[in-house]
Amino acid sequence: MGQDRYARKCFDALCDLDNTGNSMMKYNWASQVKACLTSLGLEKLWDADISTLYELRPEFHARTSMQQREIDIEKVRNSERLKYYENCIPCEAGPAEYLKLNLPFHKSKMLSQARLNGNQFYCEKFLHQLDDSQECTLCNAYDRDSLEHFFIRCKIFAGTRSRTIMYYIHEHLNPHSPFQMLLNWETAEECNIFYTFIMEALRLRRTLIEES
Ligand SMILES: [Zn+2]
């Protein structure tokens, strides 16, 4: 860009202001870009020529992606509402494995509710609200009405559980592992089995609620 172009003059003025040390970051986007590069460990890009910028562009994207992912994970860890999701975060950056399986939408929708919707399921025009501040009123296990209780311990769902996900409970959980480890599905078979359990359990739950 020519030195006499208006945009160039604005940029140079912002850089000069930044160099004085008196620049207010929120009003100076040049300072913001410089700070961004510094936080990524890529200060050298600030003064780089255009060929170097092109050459290092993939590294910039990779580091930015990694940085944003770490910020997101930290937010989840500090979140009251989404803290349980900490144990579902994929090891690698990118979508969870089950989202790569090209499942029918109605299945991925139910599975994503189990992973992301806290204690709620919206299924067949009925809202299932688990209340983990209270004991489950459907069985006599004297256990909190939580998502963990729903998947692992509620006696009402013992039949469908034994036909569907019991194998995975034994396979993936030990007394110390968080139950969310169950929700990191990697194959279509796992997804189908968990989808079957969720649907059968929710239908039974709705029947019991409506008849009580
Ligand atoms: Zn129960």
Residues whose N, C-alpha, C, O or C-beta is under 5 A from the ligand:
A	BS01	ZN	C136 L138 C139 C154 K155
